[in-house]
Amino acid sequence: MFKKLIQYFIPDHFTTNEEEHRKAKITVGALLVVAYFNVNYIIISILFEYAGGLYSQVPLFIVSISCLMLFKNKVFPKIVHTFFFIVCIISIAITVYFTKGYESFITPWIASTPIVALLVAGKRGGIITLVVCSLVLIGFYCLYLDGYSFPEGYNLKYKNIFSFTTNIGLILILYLVAIVFENTKNTVCRQSNLNFSLRSVYC
């Protein structure tokens, strides 16, 4: 089911080149994983009365679906990647801001974006995202040192369960994106070995 969904969003011209097809699978798989978690956190934000989650996750969900459609309609991948990761960084910054800023239990999520960007957009995209995310974290830290009072914009009686679901979500999203990357890599390796074996037989 998931493989068919990934294939649905990949334009036909990517299937003629193994490496491009692999990169396309990783991009689509990561976008689908993020969209799935967006839905989860929209539900969680409603349950925990967290307006900041809705401010960040609803737009990110729309952007994730939009990026899938843009990719399917043959928009240049670098444009899709740039658009998506800019919105991701803004989205995470919003969630951090509305959960006590630098002291937020969501702060570790800032580290997730460069990791996903590295897998999806390559080294250059990963480095650029790393620099931007580091600057975001530095900004939060400077505000924290300056004594800025960040809001905690959710029902505090749910703080423990909210923190738990957020932390487990970080583990799961990184694992699932890594699984997409690993499965795609293994598929390409098997196909390459098969092609090599066939050439050996017929040559």
TACOR-V277888 format. One line per field, one symbol per residue. psi: psi as a letter, one per 40 degrees, with the letter a starting at -180 (. if undefined). burial: 1 if it has 24 or more other ideal C-beta (glycine too) atoms within 12 Angstrom, else 0. Layout:
psi->???
burial->???
//
This chain:
psi->ddddddddehidedeehddddddddddddddddddddddddddddddefgddddddddddddddddddddddffihdddddddddddddddddddddeffbdeieeddddedddddddddeadddddddddddddddddddddddeehhiigfiheeeddddddddddddddddddddddddddddddddddddddddddde.
burial->00000100111001000000111111111111111111011101100101011111111110111011011100001001111111111111111111111101111111111111111110001101110110011011000000000101110000000110110011001101110110010001000000000000000
//
